[in-house]
Amino acid sequence: MAYPPYQNRLYGHAWFSAQSNATIALTDASSNASLENVQNMVITQIIATGPWTIYRGSNVVFQTSNTSYHFDFAGTGTAISQYSNATLVCNTSSATASLLIQVAKQSSANGTTI
């Protein structure tokens, strides 16, 4: 299970953390459901220890072995954007793994995409 997001910016980005298998839906990234309808999330950073496989729906978009790492995709001018409207599924086989994942949100407000 993922913990509720922190540093969740309206129409911006959100950080999630997990210490075991986690599912993050688009609605989990909304900082205020009455103002923001999240339609897409792209992965902009991953900080983790342990092995992780990250899916968008049933599609693998990121996979690592048992190590510590920090990938700053946005800092290098990119993001993991495949299947950005699908639920994020983060799986690990380690009892001591931990994950921080940042997503940038594409949202709509009052019918207007932001």
C-alpha positions as CSV (number, residue, x, y, z in Angstrom):
1,M,0.0,0.0,0.0
2,A,1.2,3.5,-0.8
3,Y,1.0,6.1,1.9
4,P,-1.1,9.3,1.1
5,P,0.9,11.7,-1.0
6,Y,3.0,14.4,0.5
7,Q,4.2,17.7,-1.1
8,N,1.1,17.3,-3.3
9,R,0.9,20.5,-5.4
10,L,-2.4,21.5,-6.9
11,Y,-1.9,21.1,-10.7
12,G,1.8,20.3,-10.1
13,H,3.5,17.2,-8.7
14,A,3.0,14.7,-5.9
15,W,5.4,12.4,-4.0
16,F,4.3,8.9,-2.8
17,S,6.2,6.5,-0.6
18,A,5.9,2.7,-0.2
19,Q,7.7,0.0,1.8
20,S,5.9,-2.9,0.2
21,N,3.8,-3.5,-2.9
22,A,1.7,-0.4,-3.7
23,T,-1.0,0.8,-6.1
24,I,-1.4,4.5,-6.9
25,A,-4.5,5.6,-8.9
26,L,-4.9,8.9,-10.6
27,T,-7.4,9.9,-8.0
28,D,-4.8,9.4,-5.3
29,A,-2.8,12.3,-6.8
30,S,-5.6,14.8,-6.6
31,S,-4.8,17.4,-3.9
32,N,-8.4,18.7,-4.0
33,A,-11.0,16.6,-5.8
34,S,-13.4,19.5,-6.2
35,L,-10.7,21.6,-8.0
36,E,-8.5,19.1,-9.7
37,N,-9.3,16.1,-11.9
38,V,-6.0,14.3,-12.5
39,Q,-6.0,12.7,-16.0
40,N,-2.4,11.7,-16.4
41,M,0.7,11.2,-14.2
42,V,4.2,11.0,-15.5
43,I,7.0,9.6,-13.3
44,T,9.6,12.3,-12.8
45,Q,11.8,10.9,-10.0
46,I,12.4,7.6,-8.3
47,I,14.4,7.2,-5.1
48,A,14.6,3.7,-3.7
49,T,16.4,0.9,-2.0
50,G,15.8,-2.7,-3.0
51,P,14.4,-4.3,-6.1
52,W,11.3,-2.7,-7.7
53,T,9.2,-3.3,-10.8
54,I,6.9,-0.4,-11.7
55,Y,3.9,-1.0,-14.0
56,R,1.5,1.2,-15.6
57,G,-1.6,-1.0,-15.7
58,S,-0.1,-4.4,-16.8
59,N,2.9,-2.8,-18.7
60,V,6.4,-2.7,-17.1
61,V,7.9,0.8,-17.4
62,F,10.7,0.6,-14.9
63,Q,12.7,-2.2,-13.2
64,T,15.8,-2.4,-11.0
65,S,17.8,-4.9,-9.0
66,N,18.6,-4.9,-5.3
67,T,20.5,-1.6,-4.8
68,S,20.0,2.0,-3.7
69,Y,19.4,4.6,-6.4
70,H,18.0,8.0,-7.4
71,F,16.7,8.6,-10.9
72,D,15.9,12.3,-11.6
73,F,14.2,12.0,-15.0
74,A,12.9,15.6,-14.9
75,G,16.4,16.9,-14.0
76,T,17.7,15.4,-17.3
77,G,14.7,16.7,-19.3
78,T,12.6,13.6,-19.5
79,A,10.0,11.5,-17.7
80,I,8.5,8.1,-17.8
81,S,5.4,8.9,-19.7
82,Q,4.2,5.7,-21.3
83,Y,0.6,4.7,-20.3
84,S,0.4,7.9,-18.2
85,N,-3.4,7.5,-17.7
86,A,-3.0,4.0,-16.1
87,T,-2.7,3.1,-12.5
88,L,0.8,2.9,-11.1
89,V,1.6,-0.5,-9.6
90,C,4.9,-0.8,-7.7
91,N,6.0,-4.3,-6.7
92,T,9.0,-5.5,-4.7
93,S,10.2,-8.9,-3.5
94,S,12.1,-7.5,-0.6
95,A,10.8,-7.0,3.0
96,T,13.3,-4.1,3.5
97,A,12.7,-2.2,0.3
98,S,11.5,1.4,0.3
99,L,10.4,3.7,-2.5
100,L,9.8,7.4,-3.1
101,I,8.2,8.2,-6.4
102,Q,7.4,11.7,-7.8
103,V,4.8,12.2,-10.4
104,A,3.9,15.3,-12.4
105,K,0.2,15.7,-12.9
106,Q,-1.8,16.7,-15.9
107,S,-5.1,17.9,-14.6
108,S,-8.3,19.6,-15.6
109,A,-10.2,22.3,-13.8
110,N,-13.7,23.3,-14.8
111,G,-13.3,21.3,-18.0
112,T,-10.0,23.0,-19.0
113,T,-6.8,21.0,-19.2
114,I,-3.9,22.5,-17.2
